[in-house]
Amino acid sequence: MCEQGFNVGQLKLAIGQSDDAIAMVQQWIEQLHHIADHGKRAEVSKDLAQASVLLGEARAKLDDAIAELEGTPRGPETTVELI
C-alpha cells in the first residue's frame, strides 16, 4: 500500500532482503572469527568478533525500522549488548 508517496510493502520487503544479506555476511564473519581464533590470531579474531556484533546491531536497527513501518515500534526495553 502506498503511503506518503512510497509503497510501504515494497520498503518492508527491501529492508527484509537487506537483513537477510547482512545475516549471511554475519555468519561468514563468525566463521572467519573462529578460524582466526583457532589459528592463534587473537587481534584478527577480536576484530572479526566485534564486526559480527556490529552487524547484529545493524540487523536490530532494521528490525526496528520494520516495526515502525508496521506501526508497532519497539520501546526502550529493547537493548543490544556488546560482548
PDB file with SEQRES, HELIX, SHEET and CRYST1 records, atoms N, CA, C and O in Angstrom:
SEQRES   1 A   83  MET CYS GLU GLN GLY PHE ASN VAL GLY GLN LEU LYS LEU          
SEQRES   2 A   83  ALA ILE GLY GLN SER ASP ASP ALA ILE ALA MET VAL GLN          
SEQRES   3 A   83  GLN TRP ILE GLU GLN LEU HIS HIS ILE ALA ASP HIS GLY          
SEQRES   4 A   83  LYS ARG ALA GLU VAL SER LYS ASP LEU ALA GLN ALA SER          
SEQRES   5 A   83  VAL LEU LEU GLY GLU ALA ARG ALA LYS LEU ASP ASP ALA          
SEQRES   6 A   83  ILE ALA GLU LEU GLU GLY THR PRO ARG GLY PRO GLU THR          
SEQRES   7 A   83  THR VAL GLU LEU ILE                                          
HELIX    1 AA1 VAL A    8  HIS A   38  1                                  31    
HELIX    2 AA2 ALA A   42  GLU A   70  1                                  29    
CRYST1    1.000    1.000    1.000  90.00  90.00  90.00 P 1           1          
ATOM      1  N   MET A   1       0.835  -1.172   0.000  1.00  0.00           N  
ATOM      2  CA  MET A   1       0.000   0.000   0.000  1.00  0.00           C  
ATOM      3  C   MET A   1       0.886   1.243   0.000  1.00  0.00           C  
ATOM      4  O   MET A   1       1.910   1.295   0.682  1.00  0.00           O  
ATOM      5  N   CYS A   2       0.475   2.230  -0.771  1.00  0.00           N  
ATOM      6  CA  CYS A   2       1.246   3.471  -0.844  1.00  0.00           C  
ATOM      7  C   CYS A   2       0.830   4.423   0.270  1.00  0.00           C  
ATOM      8  O   CYS A   2      -0.354   4.693   0.471  1.00  0.00           O  
ATOM      9  N   GLU A   3       1.806   4.912   0.968  1.00  0.00           N  
ATOM     10  CA  GLU A   3       1.598   5.926   1.997  1.00  0.00           C  
ATOM     11  C   GLU A   3       2.670   6.981   1.833  1.00  0.00           C  
ATOM     12  O   GLU A   3       3.850   6.662   1.687  1.00  0.00           O  
ATOM     13  N   GLN A   4       2.265   8.223   1.857  1.00  0.00           N  
ATOM     14  CA  GLN A   4       3.193   9.349   1.801  1.00  0.00           C  
ATOM     15  C   GLN A   4       4.150   9.249   0.616  1.00  0.00           C  
ATOM     16  O   GLN A   4       5.320   9.614   0.729  1.00  0.00           O  
ATOM     17  N   GLY A   5       3.658   8.758  -0.517  1.00  0.00           N  
ATOM     18  CA  GLY A   5       4.449   8.767  -1.739  1.00  0.00           C  
ATOM     19  C   GLY A   5       5.340   7.560  -1.958  1.00  0.00           C  
ATOM     20  O   GLY A   5       6.114   7.552  -2.916  1.00  0.00           O  
ATOM     21  N   PHE A   6       5.267   6.534  -1.111  1.00  0.00           N  
ATOM     22  CA  PHE A   6       6.065   5.331  -1.360  1.00  0.00           C  
ATOM     23  C   PHE A   6       5.275   4.094  -0.938  1.00  0.00           C  
ATOM     24  O   PHE A   6       4.351   4.171  -0.129  1.00  0.00           O  
ATOM     25  N   ASN A   7       5.654   2.977  -1.495  1.00  0.00           N  
ATOM     26  CA  ASN A   7       4.978   1.722  -1.237  1.00  0.00           C  
ATOM     27  C   ASN A   7       5.589   1.083   0.005  1.00  0.00           C  
ATOM     28  O   ASN A   7       6.736   0.636  -0.017  1.00  0.00           O  
ATOM     29  N   VAL A   8       4.825   1.044   1.071  1.00  0.00           N  
ATOM     30  CA  VAL A   8       5.305   0.539   2.360  1.00  0.00           C  
ATOM     31  C   VAL A   8       5.665  -0.948   2.262  1.00  0.00           C  
ATOM     32  O   VAL A   8       6.670  -1.382   2.826  1.00  0.00           O  
ATOM     33  N   GLY A   9       4.858  -1.715   1.559  1.00  0.00           N  
ATOM     34  CA  GLY A   9       5.132  -3.140   1.415  1.00  0.00           C  
ATOM     35  C   GLY A   9       6.454  -3.399   0.721  1.00  0.00           C  
ATOM     36  O   GLY A   9       7.221  -4.269   1.131  1.00  0.00           O  
ATOM     37  N   GLN A  10       6.717  -2.638  -0.334  1.00  0.00           N  
ATOM     38  CA  GLN A  10       7.989  -2.803  -1.039  1.00  0.00           C  
ATOM     39  C   GLN A  10       9.165  -2.385  -0.162  1.00  0.00           C  
ATOM     40  O   GLN A  10      10.222  -3.014  -0.194  1.00  0.00           O  
ATOM     41  N   LEU A  11       8.980  -1.331   0.618  1.00  0.00           N  
ATOM     42  CA  LEU A  11      10.048  -0.885   1.509  1.00  0.00           C  
ATOM     43  C   LEU A  11      10.339  -1.952   2.566  1.00  0.00           C  
ATOM     44  O   LEU A  11      11.499  -2.251   2.849  1.00  0.00           O  
ATOM     45  N   LYS A  12       9.283  -2.524   3.147  1.00  0.00           N  
ATOM     46  CA  LYS A  12       9.482  -3.587   4.138  1.00  0.00           C  
ATOM     47  C   LYS A  12      10.185  -4.784   3.514  1.00  0.00           C  
ATOM     48  O   LYS A  12      11.062  -5.385   4.135  1.00  0.00           O  
ATOM     49  N   LEU A  13       9.805  -5.132   2.295  1.00  0.00           N  
ATOM     50  CA  LEU A  13      10.442  -6.246   1.609  1.00  0.00           C  
ATOM     51  C   LEU A  13      11.924  -5.963   1.368  1.00  0.00           C  
ATOM     52  O   LEU A  13      12.762  -6.840   1.576  1.00  0.00           O  
ATOM     53  N   ALA A  14      12.252  -4.751   0.933  1.00  0.00           N  
ATOM     54  CA  ALA A  14      13.654  -4.389   0.683  1.00  0.00           C  
ATOM     55  C   ALA A  14      14.459  -4.402   1.976  1.00  0.00           C  
ATOM     56  O   ALA A  14      15.614  -4.831   1.982  1.00  0.00           O  
ATOM     57  N   ILE A  15      13.865  -3.940   3.066  1.00  0.00           N  
ATOM     58  CA  ILE A  15      14.557  -3.970   4.359  1.00  0.00           C  
ATOM     59  C   ILE A  15      14.783  -5.418   4.778  1.00  0.00           C  
ATOM     60  O   ILE A  15      15.858  -5.756   5.274  1.00  0.00           O  
ATOM     61  N   GLY A  16      13.786  -6.275   4.586  1.00  0.00           N  
ATOM     62  CA  GLY A  16      13.926  -7.688   4.917  1.00  0.00           C  
ATOM     63  C   GLY A  16      15.016  -8.366   4.095  1.00  0.00           C  
ATOM     64  O   GLY A  16      15.773  -9.184   4.619  1.00  0.00           O  
ATOM     65  N   GLN A  17      15.098  -8.027   2.804  1.00  0.00           N  
ATOM     66  CA  GLN A  17      16.148  -8.586   1.963  1.00  0.00           C  
ATOM     67  C   GLN A  17      17.527  -8.111   2.418  1.00  0.00           C  
ATOM     68  O   GLN A  17      18.492  -8.874   2.395  1.00  0.00           O  
ATOM     69  N   SER A  18      17.608  -6.864   2.824  1.00  0.00           N  
ATOM     70  CA  SER A  18      18.872  -6.340   3.347  1.00  0.00           C  
ATOM     71  C   SER A  18      19.262  -7.072   4.620  1.00  0.00           C  
ATOM     72  O   SER A  18      20.433  -7.399   4.818  1.00  0.00           O  
ATOM     73  N   ASP A  19      18.288  -7.331   5.485  1.00  0.00           N  
ATOM     74  CA  ASP A  19      18.547  -8.068   6.714  1.00  0.00           C  
ATOM     75  C   ASP A  19      19.059  -9.469   6.399  1.00  0.00           C  
ATOM     76  O   ASP A  19      19.988  -9.953   7.045  1.00  0.00           O  
ATOM     77  N   ASP A  20      18.456 -10.117   5.412  1.00  0.00           N  
ATOM     78  CA  ASP A  20      18.912 -11.455   5.022  1.00  0.00           C  
ATOM     79  C   ASP A  20      20.363 -11.435   4.540  1.00  0.00           C  
ATOM     80  O   ASP A  20      21.150 -12.318   4.881  1.00  0.00           O  
ATOM     81  N   ALA A  21      20.706 -10.428   3.751  1.00  0.00           N  
ATOM     82  CA  ALA A  21      22.078 -10.320   3.240  1.00  0.00           C  
ATOM     83  C   ALA A  21      23.061 -10.089   4.382  1.00  0.00           C  
ATOM     84  O   ALA A  21      24.134 -10.692   4.413  1.00  0.00           O  
ATOM     85  N   ILE A  22      22.696  -9.219   5.319  1.00  0.00           N  
ATOM     86  CA  ILE A  22      23.574  -8.946   6.461  1.00  0.00           C  
ATOM     87  C   ILE A  22      23.705 -10.203   7.319  1.00  0.00           C  
ATOM     88  O   ILE A  22      24.785 -10.481   7.842  1.00  0.00           O  
ATOM     89  N   ALA A  23      22.625 -10.964   7.470  1.00  0.00           N  
ATOM     90  CA  ALA A  23      22.675 -12.195   8.263  1.00  0.00           C  
ATOM     91  C   ALA A  23      23.669 -13.181   7.659  1.00  0.00           C  
ATOM     92  O   ALA A  23      24.418 -13.838   8.382  1.00  0.00           O  
ATOM     93  N   MET A  24      23.675 -13.283   6.329  1.00  0.00           N  
ATOM     94  CA  MET A  24      24.609 -14.188   5.672  1.00  0.00           C  
ATOM     95  C   MET A  24      26.049 -13.720   5.891  1.00  0.00           C  
ATOM     96  O   MET A  24      26.925 -14.533   6.187  1.00  0.00           O  
ATOM     97  N   VAL A  25      26.294 -12.440   5.751  1.00  0.00           N  
ATOM     98  CA  VAL A  25      27.635 -11.904   5.970  1.00  0.00           C  
ATOM     99  C   VAL A  25      28.044 -12.090   7.428  1.00  0.00           C  
ATOM    100  O   VAL A  25      29.201 -12.395   7.719  1.00  0.00           O  
ATOM    101  N   GLN A  26      27.098 -11.908   8.337  1.00  0.00           N  
ATOM    102  CA  GLN A  26      27.409 -12.093   9.756  1.00  0.00           C  
ATOM    103  C   GLN A  26      27.850 -13.527  10.029  1.00  0.00           C  
ATOM    104  O   GLN A  26      28.783 -13.745  10.801  1.00  0.00           O  
ATOM    105  N   GLN A  27      27.198 -14.504   9.412  1.00  0.00           N  
ATOM    106  CA  GLN A  27      27.606 -15.895   9.582  1.00  0.00           C  
ATOM    107  C   GLN A  27      29.016 -16.125   9.040  1.00  0.00           C  
ATOM    108  O   GLN A  27      29.813 -16.826   9.664  1.00  0.00           O  
ATOM    109  N   TRP A  28      29.325 -15.544   7.895  1.00  0.00           N  
ATOM    110  CA  TRP A  28      30.672 -15.687   7.327  1.00  0.00           C  
ATOM    111  C   TRP A  28      31.710 -15.085   8.260  1.00  0.00           C  
ATOM    112  O   TRP A  28      32.755 -15.684   8.508  1.00  0.00           O  
ATOM    113  N   ILE A  29      31.416 -13.894   8.776  1.00  0.00           N  
ATOM    114  CA  ILE A  29      32.347 -13.214   9.682  1.00  0.00           C  
ATOM    115  C   ILE A  29      32.566 -14.069  10.940  1.00  0.00           C  
ATOM    116  O   ILE A  29      33.690 -14.179  11.428  1.00  0.00           O  
ATOM    117  N   GLU A  30      31.496 -14.668  11.458  1.00  0.00           N  
ATOM    118  CA  GLU A  30      31.640 -15.521  12.641  1.00  0.00           C  
ATOM    119  C   GLU A  30      32.514 -16.732  12.341  1.00  0.00           C  
ATOM    120  O   GLU A  30      33.319 -17.136  13.180  1.00  0.00           O  
ATOM    121  N   GLN A  31      32.365 -17.312  11.156  1.00  0.00           N  
ATOM    122  CA  GLN A  31      33.216 -18.437  10.777  1.00  0.00           C  
ATOM    123  C   GLN A  31      34.683 -18.001  10.670  1.00  0.00           C  
ATOM    124  O   GLN A  31      35.587 -18.705  11.120  1.00  0.00           O  
ATOM    125  N   LEU A  32      34.899 -16.838  10.073  1.00  0.00           N  
ATOM    126  CA  LEU A  32      36.270 -16.318   9.969  1.00  0.00           C  
ATOM    127  C   LEU A  32      36.851 -16.027  11.342  1.00  0.00           C  
ATOM    128  O   LEU A  32      38.036 -16.251  11.586  1.00  0.00           O  
ATOM    129  N   HIS A  33      36.008 -15.527  12.236  1.00  0.00           N  
ATOM    130  CA  HIS A  33      36.435 -15.265  13.616  1.00  0.00           C  
ATOM    131  C   HIS A  33      36.945 -16.555  14.257  1.00  0.00           C  
ATOM    132  O   HIS A  33      37.997 -16.558  14.896  1.00  0.00           O  
ATOM    133  N   HIS A  34      36.202 -17.647  14.086  1.00  0.00           N  
ATOM    134  CA  HIS A  34      36.617 -18.922  14.681  1.00  0.00           C  
ATOM    135  C   HIS A  34      37.883 -19.459  14.018  1.00  0.00           C  
ATOM    136  O   HIS A  34      38.739 -20.037  14.689  1.00  0.00           O  
ATOM    137  N   ILE A  35      38.003 -19.274  12.724  1.00  0.00           N  
ATOM    138  CA  ILE A  35      39.224 -19.701  12.030  1.00  0.00           C  
ATOM    139  C   ILE A  35      40.426 -18.929  12.568  1.00  0.00           C  
ATOM    140  O   ILE A  35      41.470 -19.515  12.851  1.00  0.00           O  
ATOM    141  N   ALA A  36      40.275 -17.613  12.707  1.00  0.00           N  
ATOM    142  CA  ALA A  36      41.368 -16.786  13.221  1.00  0.00           C  
ATOM    143  C   ALA A  36      41.692 -17.170  14.664  1.00  0.00           C  
ATOM    144  O   ALA A  36      42.858 -17.202  15.057  1.00  0.00           O  
ATOM    145  N   ASP A  37      40.666 -17.459  15.440  1.00  0.00           N  
ATOM    146  CA  ASP A  37      40.873 -17.843  16.840  1.00  0.00           C  
ATOM    147  C   ASP A  37      41.651 -19.152  16.930  1.00  0.00           C  
ATOM    148  O   ASP A  37      42.586 -19.267  17.722  1.00  0.00           O  
ATOM    149  N   HIS A  38      41.270 -20.132  16.125  1.00  0.00           N  
ATOM    150  CA  HIS A  38      41.984 -21.420  16.136  1.00  0.00           C  
ATOM    151  C   HIS A  38      43.387 -21.291  15.563  1.00  0.00           C  
ATOM    152  O   HIS A  38      44.268 -22.086  15.889  1.00  0.00           O  
ATOM    153  N   GLY A  39      43.597 -20.303  14.717  1.00  0.00           N  
ATOM    154  CA  GLY A  39      44.919 -20.064  14.140  1.00  0.00           C  
ATOM    155  C   GLY A  39      45.798 -19.189  15.015  1.00  0.00           C  
ATOM    156  O   GLY A  39      46.869 -18.754  14.592  1.00  0.00           O  
ATOM    157  N   LYS A  40      45.343 -18.930  16.240  1.00  0.00           N  
ATOM    158  CA  LYS A  40      46.118 -18.138  17.210  1.00  0.00           C  
ATOM    159  C   LYS A  40      46.360 -16.698  16.724  1.00  0.00           C  
ATOM    160  O   LYS A  40      47.416 -16.120  16.982  1.00  0.00           O  
ATOM    161  N   ARG A  41      45.396 -16.143  16.037  1.00  0.00           N  
ATOM    162  CA  ARG A  41      45.456 -14.752  15.583  1.00  0.00           C  
ATOM    163  C   ARG A  41      44.475 -13.934  16.419  1.00  0.00           C  
ATOM    164  O   ARG A  41      43.389 -13.581  15.960  1.00  0.00           O  
ATOM    165  N   ALA A  42      44.875 -13.646  17.642  1.00  0.00           N  
ATOM    166  CA  ALA A  42      43.981 -13.029  18.623  1.00  0.00           C  
ATOM    167  C   ALA A  42      43.440 -11.680  18.169  1.00  0.00           C  
ATOM    168  O   ALA A  42      42.247 -11.417  18.319  1.00  0.00           O  
ATOM    169  N   GLU A  43      44.290 -10.823  17.620  1.00  0.00           N  
ATOM    170  CA  GLU A  43      43.832  -9.492  17.213  1.00  0.00           C  
ATOM    171  C   GLU A  43      42.840  -9.578  16.056  1.00  0.00           C  
ATOM    172  O   GLU A  43      41.831  -8.873  16.039  1.00  0.00           O  
ATOM    173  N   VAL A  44      43.136 -10.443  15.097  1.00  0.00           N  
ATOM    174  CA  VAL A  44      42.222 -10.630  13.965  1.00  0.00           C  
ATOM    175  C   VAL A  44      40.903 -11.199  14.465  1.00  0.00           C  
ATOM    176  O   VAL A  44      39.829 -10.751  14.061  1.00  0.00           O  
ATOM    177  N   SER A  45      40.991 -12.192  15.348  1.00  0.00           N  
ATOM    178  CA  SER A  45      39.798 -12.806  15.913  1.00  0.00           C  
ATOM    179  C   SER A  45      38.953 -11.774  16.643  1.00  0.00           C  
ATOM    180  O   SER A  45      37.731 -11.750  16.492  1.00  0.00           O  
ATOM    181  N   LYS A  46      39.594 -10.925  17.430  1.00  0.00           N  
ATOM    182  CA  LYS A  46      38.883  -9.883  18.186  1.00  0.00           C  
ATOM    183  C   LYS A  46      38.175  -8.927  17.243  1.00  0.00           C  
ATOM    184  O   LYS A  46      37.008  -8.596  17.453  1.00  0.00           O  
ATOM    185  N   ASP A  47      38.874  -8.479  16.204  1.00  0.00           N  
ATOM    186  CA  ASP A  47      38.278  -7.535  15.256  1.00  0.00           C  
ATOM    187  C   ASP A  47      37.088  -8.158  14.526  1.00  0.00           C  
ATOM    188  O   ASP A  47      36.069  -7.500  14.315  1.00  0.00           O  
ATOM    189  N   LEU A  48      37.219  -9.417  14.145  1.00  0.00           N  
ATOM    190  CA  LEU A  48      36.117 -10.086  13.464  1.00  0.00           C  
ATOM    191  C   LEU A  48      34.929 -10.275  14.402  1.00  0.00           C  
ATOM    192  O   LEU A  48      33.781 -10.134  13.981  1.00  0.00           O  
ATOM    193  N   ALA A  49      35.191 -10.593  15.665  1.00  0.00           N  
ATOM    194  CA  ALA A  49      34.107 -10.735  16.640  1.00  0.00           C  
ATOM    195  C   ALA A  49      33.371  -9.408  16.814  1.00  0.00           C  
ATOM    196  O   ALA A  49      32.142  -9.380  16.890  1.00  0.00           O  
ATOM    197  N   GLN A  50      34.118  -8.318  16.876  1.00  0.00           N  
ATOM    198  CA  GLN A  50      33.497  -7.002  17.013  1.00  0.00           C  
ATOM    199  C   GLN A  50      32.684  -6.639  15.773  1.00  0.00           C  
ATOM    200  O   GLN A  50      31.611  -6.044  15.882  1.00  0.00           O  
ATOM    201  N   ALA A  51      33.194  -6.997  14.596  1.00  0.00           N  
ATOM    202  CA  ALA A  51      32.453  -6.741  13.365  1.00  0.00           C  
ATOM    203  C   ALA A  51      31.138  -7.513  13.367  1.00  0.00           C  
ATOM    204  O   ALA A  51      30.113  -6.996  12.922  1.00  0.00           O  
ATOM    205  N   SER A  52      31.162  -8.740  13.863  1.00  0.00           N  
ATOM    206  CA  SER A  52      29.949  -9.545  13.937  1.00  0.00           C  
ATOM    207  C   SER A  52      28.915  -8.904  14.865  1.00  0.00           C  
ATOM    208  O   SER A  52      27.723  -8.884  14.559  1.00  0.00           O  
ATOM    209  N   VAL A  53      29.378  -8.385  15.988  1.00  0.00           N  
ATOM    210  CA  VAL A  53      28.478  -7.708  16.922  1.00  0.00           C  
ATOM    211  C   VAL A  53      27.857  -6.476  16.261  1.00  0.00           C  
ATOM    212  O   VAL A  53      26.660  -6.227  16.403  1.00  0.00           O  
ATOM    213  N   LEU A  54      28.666  -5.715  15.546  1.00  0.00           N  
ATOM    214  CA  LEU A  54      28.148  -4.521  14.870  1.00  0.00           C  
ATOM    215  C   LEU A  54      27.116  -4.889  13.811  1.00  0.00           C  
ATOM    216  O   LEU A  54      26.127  -4.177  13.635  1.00  0.00           O  
ATOM    217  N   LEU A  55      27.338  -5.985  13.112  1.00  0.00           N  
ATOM    218  CA  LEU A  55      26.354  -6.436  12.135  1.00  0.00           C  
ATOM    219  C   LEU A  55      25.056  -6.842  12.835  1.00  0.00           C  
ATOM    220  O   LEU A  55      23.967  -6.608  12.310  1.00  0.00           O  
ATOM    221  N   GLY A  56      25.170  -7.444  14.009  1.00  0.00           N  
ATOM    222  CA  GLY A  56      23.982  -7.769  14.799  1.00  0.00           C  
ATOM    223  C   GLY A  56      23.211  -6.525  15.194  1.00  0.00           C  
ATOM    224  O   GLY A  56      21.981  -6.511  15.177  1.00  0.00           O  
ATOM    225  N   GLU A  57      23.944  -5.477  15.550  1.00  0.00           N  
ATOM    226  CA  GLU A  57      23.299  -4.208  15.897  1.00  0.00           C  
ATOM    227  C   GLU A  57      22.594  -3.612  14.681  1.00  0.00           C  
ATOM    228  O   GLU A  57      21.495  -3.069  14.797  1.00  0.00           O  
ATOM    229  N   ALA A  58      23.226  -3.714  13.525  1.00  0.00           N  
ATOM    230  CA  ALA A  58      22.613  -3.203  12.295  1.00  0.00           C  
ATOM    231  C   ALA A  58      21.319  -3.962  12.004  1.00  0.00           C  
ATOM    232  O   ALA A  58      20.318  -3.364  11.610  1.00  0.00           O  
ATOM    233  N   ARG A  59      21.344  -5.276  12.199  1.00  0.00           N  
ATOM    234  CA  ARG A  59      20.136  -6.070  11.967  1.00  0.00           C  
ATOM    235  C   ARG A  59      19.026  -5.672  12.942  1.00  0.00           C  
ATOM    236  O   ARG A  59      17.855  -5.641  12.564  1.00  0.00           O  
ATOM    237  N   ALA A  60      19.378  -5.372  14.173  1.00  0.00           N  
ATOM    238  CA  ALA A  60      18.380  -4.926  15.147  1.00  0.00           C  
ATOM    239  C   ALA A  60      17.748  -3.613  14.707  1.00  0.00           C  
ATOM    240  O   ALA A  60      16.545  -3.409  14.871  1.00  0.00           O  
ATOM    241  N   LYS A  61      18.561  -2.728  14.148  1.00  0.00           N  
ATOM    242  CA  LYS A  61      18.031  -1.450  13.645  1.00  0.00           C  
ATOM    243  C   LYS A  61      17.071  -1.680  12.481  1.00  0.00           C  
ATOM    244  O   LYS A  61      16.059  -0.990  12.362  1.00  0.00           O  
ATOM    245  N   LEU A  62      17.387  -2.646  11.626  1.00  0.00           N  
ATOM    246  CA  LEU A  62      16.481  -2.961  10.520  1.00  0.00           C  
ATOM    247  C   LEU A  62      15.160  -3.518  11.056  1.00  0.00           C  
ATOM    248  O   LEU A  62      14.093  -3.192  10.538  1.00  0.00           O  
ATOM    249  N   ASP A  63      15.231  -4.350  12.085  1.00  0.00           N  
ATOM    250  CA  ASP A  63      14.002  -4.850  12.716  1.00  0.00           C  
ATOM    251  C   ASP A  63      13.178  -3.697  13.286  1.00  0.00           C  
ATOM    252  O   ASP A  63      11.952  -3.685  13.173  1.00  0.00           O  
ATOM    253  N   ASP A  64      13.855  -2.736  13.892  1.00  0.00           N  
ATOM    254  CA  ASP A  64      13.170  -1.559  14.423  1.00  0.00           C  
ATOM    255  C   ASP A  64      12.482  -0.782  13.308  1.00  0.00           C  
ATOM    256  O   ASP A  64      11.360  -0.305  13.477  1.00  0.00           O  
ATOM    257  N   ALA A  65      13.154  -0.656  12.173  1.00  0.00           N  
ATOM    258  CA  ALA A  65      12.578   0.082  11.042  1.00  0.00           C  
ATOM    259  C   ALA A  65      11.315  -0.609  10.535  1.00  0.00           C  
ATOM    260  O   ALA A  65      10.322   0.053  10.233  1.00  0.00           O  
ATOM    261  N   ILE A  66      11.350  -1.934  10.441  1.00  0.00           N  
ATOM    262  CA  ILE A  66      10.160  -2.668  10.005  1.00  0.00           C  
ATOM    263  C   ILE A  66       9.037  -2.508  11.021  1.00  0.00           C  
ATOM    264  O   ILE A  66       7.880  -2.317  10.647  1.00  0.00           O  
ATOM    265  N   ALA A  67       9.374  -2.586  12.297  1.00  0.00           N  
ATOM    266  CA  ALA A  67       8.360  -2.407  13.342  1.00  0.00           C  
ATOM    267  C   ALA A  67       7.720  -1.021  13.244  1.00  0.00           C  
ATOM    268  O   ALA A  67       6.508  -0.887  13.410  1.00  0.00           O  
ATOM    269  N   GLU A  68       8.518  -0.004  12.979  1.00  0.00           N  
ATOM    270  CA  GLU A  68       7.985   1.355  12.807  1.00  0.00           C  
ATOM    271  C   GLU A  68       7.027   1.420  11.624  1.00  0.00           C  
ATOM    272  O   GLU A  68       5.964   2.034  11.710  1.00  0.00           O  
ATOM    273  N   LEU A  69       7.409   0.784  10.523  1.00  0.00           N  
ATOM    274  CA  LEU A  69       6.541   0.782   9.344  1.00  0.00           C  
ATOM    275  C   LEU A  69       5.230   0.059   9.614  1.00  0.00           C  
ATOM    276  O   LEU A  69       4.189   0.433   9.074  1.00  0.00           O  
ATOM    277  N   GLU A  70       5.278  -0.973  10.446  1.00  0.00           N  
ATOM    278  CA  GLU A  70       4.074  -1.729  10.782  1.00  0.00           C  
ATOM    279  C   GLU A  70       3.252  -1.052  11.870  1.00  0.00           C  
ATOM    280  O   GLU A  70       2.151  -1.499  12.191  1.00  0.00           O  
ATOM    281  N   GLY A  71       3.786   0.025  12.435  1.00  0.00           N  
ATOM    282  CA  GLY A  71       3.067   0.746  13.476  1.00  0.00           C  
ATOM    283  C   GLY A  71       3.204   0.124  14.846  1.00  0.00           C  
ATOM    284  O   GLY A  71       2.411   0.410  15.744  1.00  0.00           O  
ATOM    285  N   THR A  72       4.208  -0.728  15.017  1.00  0.00           N  
ATOM    286  CA  THR A  72       4.446  -1.364  16.321  1.00  0.00           C  
ATOM    287  C   THR A  72       5.889  -1.116  16.736  1.00  0.00           C  
ATOM    288  O   THR A  72       6.684  -2.053  16.811  1.00  0.00           O  
ATOM    289  N   PRO A  73       6.232   0.149  17.009  1.00  0.00           N  
ATOM    290  CA  PRO A  73       7.632   0.436  17.356  1.00  0.00           C  
ATOM    291  C   PRO A  73       8.049  -0.251  18.641  1.00  0.00           C  
ATOM    292  O   PRO A  73       7.267  -0.423  19.576  1.00  0.00           O  
ATOM    293  N   ARG A  74       9.313  -0.634  18.647  1.00  0.00           N  
ATOM    294  CA  ARG A  74       9.874  -1.233  19.851  1.00  0.00           C  
ATOM    295  C   ARG A  74      10.164  -0.129  20.854  1.00  0.00           C  
ATOM    296  O   ARG A  74      10.575   0.975  20.496  1.00  0.00           O  
ATOM    297  N   GLY A  75       9.943  -0.451  22.090  1.00  0.00           N  
ATOM    298  CA  GLY A  75      10.195   0.521  23.139  1.00  0.00           C  
ATOM    299  C   GLY A  75      11.620   0.449  23.642  1.00  0.00           C  
ATOM    300  O   GLY A  75      12.448  -0.284  23.100  1.00  0.00           O  
ATOM    301  N   PRO A  76      11.903   1.221  24.687  1.00  0.00           N  
ATOM    302  CA  PRO A  76      13.254   1.258  25.242  1.00  0.00           C  
ATOM    303  C   PRO A  76      13.669  -0.053  25.894  1.00  0.00           C  
ATOM    304  O   PRO A  76      14.829  -0.203  26.279  1.00  0.00           O  
ATOM    305  N   GLU A  77      12.738  -1.017  26.030  1.00  0.00           N  
ATOM    306  CA  GLU A  77      13.116  -2.289  26.639  1.00  0.00           C  
ATOM    307  C   GLU A  77      14.015  -3.110  25.728  1.00  0.00           C  
ATOM    308  O   GLU A  77      14.618  -4.087  26.171  1.00  0.00           O  
ATOM    309  N   THR A  78      14.112  -2.721  24.449  1.00  0.00           N  
ATOM    310  CA  THR A  78      14.977  -3.420  23.518  1.00  0.00           C  
ATOM    311  C   THR A  78      16.400  -2.891  23.670  1.00  0.00           C  
ATOM    312  O   THR A  78      16.648  -1.695  23.515  1.00  0.00           O  
ATOM    313  N   THR A  79      17.325  -3.791  23.974  1.00  0.00           N  
ATOM    314  CA  THR A  79      18.713  -3.383  24.128  1.00  0.00           C  
ATOM    315  C   THR A  79      19.611  -4.314  23.330  1.00  0.00           C  
ATOM    316  O   THR A  79      19.272  -5.469  23.071  1.00  0.00           O  
ATOM    317  N   VAL A  80      20.755  -3.784  22.951  1.00  0.00           N  
ATOM    318  CA  VAL A  80      21.782  -4.581  22.278  1.00  0.00           C  
ATOM    319  C   VAL A  80      23.019  -4.490  23.152  1.00  0.00           C  
ATOM    320  O   VAL A  80      23.481  -3.398  23.486  1.00  0.00           O  
ATOM    321  N   GLU A  81      23.548  -5.643  23.518  1.00  0.00           N  
ATOM    322  CA  GLU A  81      24.699  -5.677  24.415  1.00  0.00           C  
ATOM    323  C   GLU A  81      25.930  -6.141  23.652  1.00  0.00           C  
ATOM    324  O   GLU A  81      25.916  -7.178  22.990  1.00  0.00           O  
ATOM    325  N   LEU A  82      26.994  -5.353  23.757  1.00  0.00           N  
ATOM    326  CA  LEU A  82      28.258  -5.748  23.157  1.00  0.00           C  
ATOM    327  C   LEU A  82      28.883  -6.861  23.992  1.00  0.00           C  
ATOM    328  O   LEU A  82      28.915  -6.794  25.221  1.00  0.00           O  
ATOM    329  N   ILE A  83      29.376  -7.880  23.303  1.00  0.00           N  
ATOM    330  CA  ILE A  83      30.011  -8.968  24.044  1.00  0.00           C  
ATOM    331  C   ILE A  83      31.464  -9.096  23.633  1.00  0.00           C  
ATOM    332  O   ILE A  83      32.177  -9.959  24.145  1.00  0.00           O  
TER     333      ILE A  83                                                      
END                                                                             
